[in-house]
């Protein structure tokens, strides 16, 4: 983001916020994209012993947190929100994987 002076971010979020729910085809494509993003996160969490339902919720949280951090970074003209979210998600997911595999 710094290379673009914080103009770049997540094009999918910007597009979806502007076009859905008015355009069902775009909404459907967005839903498919988010599902594709969640799938490997769910897989990885399940491989560490996290139950599927919880893994799906956590994957949704990960994507929401990362997308939100991009917005905050753009507004603040700083990568700090992204770094903070990544650090906290890493700690959360490690803790969840350890506790659910016991």
KEPA-196814 format. One record per residue (C-alpha): x negated, z negated, y; residue number from 1. Coordinates in Angstrom, 2 decimals. Layout:
BEGIN
X, Z, Y, NUM;
...
***
This chain:
BEGIN
0.00, 0.00, 0.00, 1;
-2.85, -0.68, 2.39, 2;
-4.04, 2.94, 2.13, 3;
-0.66, 4.14, 3.41, 4;
-0.54, 1.45, 6.12, 5;
2.32, -0.13, 4.14, 6;
4.55, 2.94, 4.29, 7;
4.44, 3.49, 0.53, 8;
6.19, 1.19, -1.86, 9;
8.69, 1.76, -4.61, 10;
10.52, 5.04, -3.99, 11;
13.09, 4.21, -6.65, 12;
14.33, 1.12, -4.83, 13;
14.61, 2.88, -1.49, 14;
16.44, 5.82, -3.03, 15;
18.83, 3.69, -5.06, 16;
19.71, 1.43, -2.15, 17;
20.60, 4.44, -0.02, 18;
22.56, 6.47, -2.60, 19;
24.29, 4.12, -5.03, 20;
27.06, 3.44, -5.88, 21;
28.30, 6.54, -4.04, 22;
26.36, 8.89, -6.33, 23;
26.99, 7.98, -9.97, 24;
24.34, 10.41, -11.27, 25;
21.64, 8.77, -9.16, 26;
22.89, 5.32, -10.18, 27;
22.73, 6.33, -13.83, 28;
19.20, 7.71, -13.44, 29;
18.19, 4.48, -11.70, 30;
19.63, 2.38, -14.50, 31;
17.68, 4.45, -17.02, 32;
14.46, 4.04, -15.02, 33;
14.85, 0.27, -14.81, 34;
15.62, 0.11, -18.54, 35;
12.45, 2.09, -19.22, 36;
10.45, -0.33, -17.06, 37;
11.96, -3.36, -18.84, 38;
11.41, -2.07, -22.38, 39;
7.63, -2.62, -22.66, 40;
7.92, -6.03, -21.01, 41;
10.60, -7.05, -23.50, 42;
8.49, -5.72, -26.37, 43;
5.43, -7.66, -25.26, 44;
7.38, -10.88, -24.80, 45;
9.06, -10.53, -28.18, 46;
5.66, -9.99, -29.79, 47;
4.66, -13.45, -28.54, 48;
7.74, -15.11, -30.00, 49;
10.18, -14.98, -27.08, 50;
13.78, -14.41, -28.18, 51;
15.14, -10.98, -27.25, 52;
17.86, -12.23, -24.89, 53;
15.36, -14.33, -22.96, 54;
12.80, -11.52, -22.99, 55;
15.37, -9.19, -21.42, 56;
16.18, -11.73, -18.70, 57;
12.50, -12.30, -18.00, 58;
11.84, -8.56, -17.82, 59;
14.62, -8.25, -15.25, 60;
13.05, -11.11, -13.29, 61;
9.62, -9.46, -13.39, 62;
10.92, -6.18, -12.02, 63;
13.07, -7.85, -9.37, 64;
10.16, -10.01, -8.24, 65;
7.75, -7.10, -8.05, 66;
10.21, -4.88, -6.21, 67;
10.98, -7.69, -3.77, 68;
7.29, -8.32, -3.20, 69;
6.84, -4.68, -2.21, 70;
9.52, -5.03, 0.46, 71;
7.97, -8.24, 1.76, 72;
4.50, -6.68, 1.78, 73;
5.77, -3.76, 3.82, 74;
7.51, -6.02, 6.34, 75;
4.56, -8.42, 6.62, 76;
1.96, -5.63, 6.54, 77;
0.13, -7.70, 3.93, 78;
-0.56, -7.56, 0.21, 79;
-0.19, -11.34, -0.01, 80;
3.43, -11.26, -1.27, 81;
2.43, -8.92, -4.09, 82;
-0.56, -11.05, -5.03, 83;
1.52, -14.24, -4.97, 84;
4.25, -12.76, -7.15, 85;
1.78, -11.37, -9.66, 86;
-0.01, -14.71, -9.92, 87;
3.21, -16.68, -10.41, 88;
4.65, -14.19, -12.90, 89;
1.44, -14.29, -14.89, 90;
1.55, -18.08, -15.10, 91;
5.27, -18.11, -15.92, 92;
5.00, -15.53, -18.66, 93;
1.99, -17.21, -20.26, 94;
3.84, -20.53, -20.27, 95;
6.99, -18.96, -21.71, 96;
5.06, -17.17, -24.42, 97;
3.26, -20.39, -25.40, 98;
6.38, -22.54, -25.44, 99;
8.62, -20.05, -27.23, 100;
6.06, -19.36, -29.96, 101;
5.69, -23.05, -30.88, 102;
***
